[in-house]
Amino acid sequence: MTGFCQPHRIIMALVALALIGWSATTLRWDWVPDYAGLAALGLWRTIWLLVLSAALGLMLAIPLGLAQAAGPWWLAAPARGFCTVIRGTPLLLQLWLLYYGLGSLFPSIPWIRNSDLWPLLRHAWPYGLLTLTLSFAGYEGEVLRGAFRGVPKGQLEAARAMGMPRLTLLRRIWLPQALHRALPTLGGETVLQLKATPLVATITVVDIYAVASRVRQDTFITYEPLLLLAVIYMAITGLIVLLFRWLEGRIPSRVA
Amino acid sequence: MPDPRDARETVTDMPGQAAPARDEAIRVEGLRKSFGRLEVLKGVSLTAREGDVVAVIGGSGSGKSTMLRCINFLEHPSAGRIVIGGETVAMKSDGSPADRRQIERIRQSLGMVFQQFNLWTHRTILENLIEVPVHVLGVPRAEAVARAEALLARVGLAEKAQSYPAFLSGGQQQRAAIARALCMAPRAMLFDEPTSALDPELVGEVLAVIRDLAAEGRTMVLVTHEMKFAREVASHVIYLHNGVIEEEGPPDALFGNPQSDRLKQFLKSVG
């Protein structure tokens, strides 16, 4: 504990306590109980949008990165094209193109209206999830391209020299090492992804950001909902940072 | 299979007489290799029978590492023939292996030790040793672990089984890498300058392990800069210069009475 109780930490903690005390006594929080249920729902939506889009996006990013790092040109070129388009256009534009463009086109196509997917496609969230997933895949595909290339040749040669088949080599040696190298970047990108999620509020998905907007419209209280919203995003960011720190610490490699 | 050690002793005990023919482990015929317009190997041949220790010496750029790497196809030969245990490696016209499965099988029978150790940094030493036996060869985990632990004990690293490579010294890493190659129960070992990346005080411990392997009659091809060591353990020495074999023969003849001017000069320059 002595390690934790250092002067600068104690001062920061006192400042935080003072801020909390000040905002609790001078600001208005009477609206909170009315919106607690909705906020919980919104928070849940924000979190699963983040987790699902990051997980699915990463799964897409692996072949995108691999194709660019080591694939034949007819795989590398489309992968590079995809990453360039995704990274070259605003996320909001992608979201609106998919939702207002594709989403409004679908109802006019009979076989889509009659398909089993239609109940899903009538909602807004699949478009939000898809856009966020593709965006994450585009950025992380680029990150993993570098990470795959960055794994020292000797690590792969050792596996090849022992007769390891290519897929096993990818699964057991190349991918784990590339992911480990990319972890610090991926952590930062996941934090960015969290802060991209409020965009789904523009296509009627009620996430935590949309709940805060609703509070402001209903009650004409400006600062309190936004302050609380900021604290919530910071708390989630803190959790992401801790998670990635833990992941990085699991393999104590001093890569030379 | 006869114990290769016996075969080796037969040879040394009865010089003059025809030794009983031991099986060929590695044969390289007319090996050529070019990188672009640079021809690094200009027709090199060598044979290592079971129990042979073939040392390959030569200056930097002489092609000795490239030759070793062609044996297990880490480099694709431009021309020539590689025969491992009597089996000719099928090559396409550009020198790349024609049959991936065959290459994988042959590589599994050749334990390679690299200059830079190349232990997998994301796995512990024990995991490094059992990786291929368990995940490629399908050896039961308990069996692989038992063998790995025995080999680690043999190279003096029993207490490092759970450490990650980054926490070992260069000498320890190289000994672990040798144990990893041995874990595959290879037919022959290929050493690519195994002590060149080590601090001088760590060279001895690695050479001791290799000496130990030579003494038990293991077949190996050893590319090295350690002349004294080559003279001590090798049964046959090859001096490579500019991609051709300038001189070869038993170590005492080669080191004690070099014929070519180039080899004389080389031996003088390396002290």
Interface residues (C-beta under 8 A of the other chain):
Chain A: P152 G154 Q155 E157 A158 A159 R160 A161 M162 G163 M164 P165 T168 R172 I173 P176 Q177 H180 I251 P252 S253 R254 V255 A256
Chain B: N72 L74 R100 I103 E104 R105 I106 R107 Q108 L110 G111 M112 F114 Q116 N118 L119 W120 T121 H122 E131 V132 H135 V136 Y164 P165 A166 F167 A177 R180 A181 M184
